Amino acid sequence: MRMRLVLLGALLATPLRAQNRSASDVMSYAVRAYRDLEFDTAATLLRRVLTPPLDRQLDEVQRARALTYLGAAEHYRGQPDSAIAVFRRLIAAAPAQQPDTLIFPPEITQLYEAVRNSMTTVAVRAPPDTVPAIPSTQHLPPDTAPHAKPDSVIQPVATPATPERSRRPRFTATGAGLLSIVRTSSDAGGAYGFTGSVRFGRVALDVRYAQGTLQPADRQSTARDIVEGVVALRFAATPWLSLQIGPQARRYDTPFGAERWVTWQLGTRGDFVIARPGVRGHALLWRGTGLDVNVPPGSGSARGGEIGFTIDGPRSFWLDLSYGIDQARVRDVARRETVETVTVTVGVRRR
């Protein structure tokens, strides 16, 4: 009988402990769920923190932090209307508390800015009968006359307006022109082209094309033209980490015919904030799952990487400077190819 009472007490104590958790504990669990991409769980915990009795334990900064995470969680849950409503509440309660760009990606900060810009400021004039009468000062000494008061009171009031549905950052398209300095183990030159990207939710499709001419270092061999094309399908696993896969094709025009190097790349890309506002960095590492070369026929291995930074300018313009290197080797043939590139990209981003 005593053992049954002990077990019953333990079972009852578990939910009681869960109910008695402090707001900081629940907030910690919510942030951990958000970082683990469990956005449904994070949203549930954050709404619990922001409702009585736990909300009484929050100060202004903690409440703003909870609202910011809740708005981001609702966005990634695919609930844009709820995310907009949460950011309205955040702006009304703490207009000075903005999403930290070191924690939240640009799509969250830009959604916050869109909501804030949609909230207009209007002037409210007090009715005449609510303004206290000013006593006459005609017969009072100058040193005893009261200070005059204005006949009206102007107060700024934030009125939320519904942002257009087209502002919801679910679909993003970018286009840019690029200029590269290309160097191989035997020659160097320049290339120009374009790059584009289409993103919907967590999935993005990137395309890049460039062409140019490589001059040999010894100046005696014939220059060769180079054409490069890259297609990559990316999936954002977290707000700062994405996985990508796709082919890279590089063609060299030589007097003996065209050389084609085709590599299937599997890589990981990380994006991070360098400085606020609008300066971000990225790092990419990839490995070839397959390499095909037509001259001489064969297959091999390849690997590479890229680092760079991006500056967001006015009117959706952006500039990117990056350095990339890749190495390819054909099996059973004493043939290696190392390509280094320094690329400047200038583009525009549209939603």
N, C-alpha and C positions, 0 to 999 in steps of 0.2 A: 504493500500500500504506500509506504514511504517513497519507494522508487517511482511509482506512478506520479506522485505529487511533484517530485523533483523534475521528471520529464515534462509534466504539464507546465511547470513554472518556467522551464527553459524555453518551451515553445511560445509561451506568452511574452517572454522577455525580449525575443528577437524583434517582433514588430514594434514593441514599445521603444527599443533602442533606435530603430529606424525612424520612428516618428519624432524622437527627441534629438535627432542630429541637428547641429547648428547650421545656420545659413552658409557659413564658410565651408563646412564639410560638403554640403550638397552642391555648392558652387564648384568645389574642386572636382567632384565626380562629373559634373556637367562639362567642365572644360576638358577633362580627360576623355569623355565620350566624344566630344567634338573633334578632338585631335585624332581619335581612332576612327573617324568617319561614321560614327554611330549618331547621325544627326537627329533621328527620331527620339532616341533616349536623351540626347542633350537638350532638345527642345522641351521635353516633358519635365526634366529636372530644373531647367531655367525658369519655366513658368511656375513651378512650385516655389522657387526662391523668391519670385516677384509677387507672390500672393501671401496674405496673412496665414499664419503668424510670422513666418520667416522674414518677410519683407521689413518688419520692424527692426530687425538686426542690421540692416544695410544702411550705410551712409550714402552720400550723393555719388561718390566715386565708385563704390561697389555696385550701386544700382545701375549706373551708366555702363559699367563693365558687363553686368548681366544682360542688359538690353542689347548691347552690341553683339555679344555672342548669340543671343536669341535671334536677332535679325539675320546674322550670317547663317545660323542653322536653318531657319525657315527658308532662306534663299536656296541652300543646297538640298533641302527637302523637296524643292519644286513648288514652293508656296510663295510666289512673288507678292501677292496681295498682303499676306501676313507679314512678310519681311518689310514691306513699305509701311504698314501700320505700326510695326515695332520701332522703326527708325523715326517715324513721326513722334511717337511717344518719347523717344530718346532726345530728340531735338527740343521738344517742349519742356522736358524735365531738366535737361542739362545741355544747353546749346554749346557750352565751351568744351564738352567732352566728345571728342571725335574718335573714330576707329583708328587704332594704332597701325600705321603702315608697316611696322616691323612684324606685326602678327597677322594682319588680314591682307589678302591679295588685292590687286587693283579693282577687280570686279565688285568687291564689297565696298571699298572706299568710294568708288565712282557711283554706286547705287545710293550710298549715303548722301553724296554731294547732289545727286539728282533730286532726292527727296527734299533736301534742305533748300535747294534753289526753287523748288516748287511751292515753298511756304512763303506767301507774300506778307508784307507788313502794311497794315492800314492804320489810319489816324482816327481816333474816336473823340468826338467833341462832346463834352458834358452838356446836358440840357440846361437851359437858362435857370430853371427853378431850383437846380441842385447846387448852384454857385452861391456861396454865402455873400450876403450884401456887405459892401464896404462902407463903413460909417463915414460920414462927411467929416472932412478935416478943415473946413473953412474957418471955424472959430477956435481951433486948437492951436496951442503954441507949436512952433516948428519942432522942438525937441521931443514933444509928446505925440506927434502925429504918427499913426501906424504906417507901416510899409504897405504900399499898394499891392494888391493881388491881381493877377490876370483875370480877365472875364471869361476865360475858357481854359480847359485842361486838355492837353493832348497826350495820349498814352498809346505807345506802340503795342499792337496785339498781333500775335502770329496766327494767321488763319491758314490751316492746312488746305492744300489743293491737291487733287488727285493727279499724280504724274501720268503721262501718256503711257500706254502699255508698250509702245515701241521703245521706251527707255529701259525696260527691264533687260538687264545684262545677261540674256540667255543666248543670244546670237551675236557673234562678232566676226567681222570680216576685215582683213588688213591687206593692203597692197603696197609694194615698195620697189624702188629701184636700187640696184647694188653695184658697187665697184670693188674689184678684188685685185690684190697683188698675189700672184701665184708663183710658187717656187718648187721645183722638183730637184732631184739629185743631180740632174744634168743641165737644166735650163730654167729660165724664169721669164715672166711676162705679166701682162694684165688681162683682165676679163671683166665684162660687164653683163648685166642681165636684170632679172626681176625676181621677186619672191612674193608669195601670197599665202594667206592662211584663212580658213573658214572654221569657226568654232561654234559648236552647239552644245551647251551644257558642259560636260566633262570631255567630250570627244572633239578633236581638232584634226584637220587635214592640212598639211603644209606642203607647198610646192615651191621648188627653186630651179631656175634655169640661168646658165651663164655661158658665155663663149668668149674666146680671146686667142691670142697668139703667143707662143713661147719661143724665146730666142735662146739658142744654145750658148753656153758659156765660152766655148772656144772660138765662136764667130766663124767657124769654117763649115760646120754642119748646116743643114737646111732647117729653117724654122718650121715648127709644126703647130697647126691649129688645134685648139682644145675646146671641146663642148662638154658641158656637165649638166646633168639633170638629177634632181632628188625629189622623191615623193615620200612623205612620212605620215603615218597615222598615229596620233598621240592620244593617250588617255590619262587624264589628271587623277592620279590615285589620291593625292592630298592637294590642298591649295598651293603647295610649293614643290611638289614632286610629281613628275609625269613619266610614263613609259611610252616608247615609240618604236615602230617597226616600219620598214619600207625599203625600197630599192634605191641604190645610187648607181647611175650609169655615167661613165666617163669615156669619151672618144678622142683619140689622137689621130689627126690626119698626117700621114707621112708619105714620102715618095714611093714606099713599098706597099702602100695600102693603109686601110684604117685599122687602128687597134681599139678594141672595145673591152673595157673593164667594168663588169657588172657585179655589184656587191649588195647582198641583202643584209641590212643593218638592224640590229636589235640593241636599243640603248635606253639610258636613263638620264633624265634632265632635271636639274634642280634650279629653281628661281628664288632669289632672295633680294631683300631691300638693302641697298648700300647706304643711301641717304634719303631723307625726306625733303621735299616731296618729289616723286617722279624719277628717281634714279635707282634702277634695279640691275642686278647682275644675274648671270646664268652660267651654268657649267653642264656640259654634256659629255658622257662617255658611251661609246658604242663598240660592239664587236660584230664582225661579219659572220653570219650563219652560213654563208656560201659565197664563193668568188668564182666567176667564170671569165676566162680570157680567151680571145679567139686567135691571137698571134703571140707565141705559138699556142695551139690548143691546149687547154688544161684548166685546172682549178687550183684553189689555194686558200689562203686565210688572209684576213684583214682586220684591222682595229684602228680606233682613232678617238678623237675628242675635240672639244671646243670650249672656250671660255670667252666671256664678253660682258658688256654692260649696255644698258638701254636708258636713254634719257627721253622722258615724255615732255613734249613741247606744247605750245598753245594750239587750239583748234584741232585736237586729235592727231597732231603730227608727232612723230617720234624718230629718234636717231639711234642706231645701233653700231657699235664697233666690236668686232670679234676676231679672235685668232683660232684657227683650226689646223689640225695635223692628222693625217691618216697614213698608215703604212700597209702595203699589200705585198704578198709574196706568193709566187706560183710554185706549186710543188713540182719536184723532179726537174726544175729548170732554174738555172742560176739567174733569176730575174726578180728584182725587187723594185718597188715604186713607192717613193715617199713624196707626199704632196703637202706643202704648207701654204696656208692662205691667210691673208689679212684683209678683212672685208668691212667696208663702210656701207651701211644700209640706211636709207631715208624713206619713210613711208607715212601712210595715213591710216587711221583706224576708224572704222564706222560700225555703228550698231543698228 
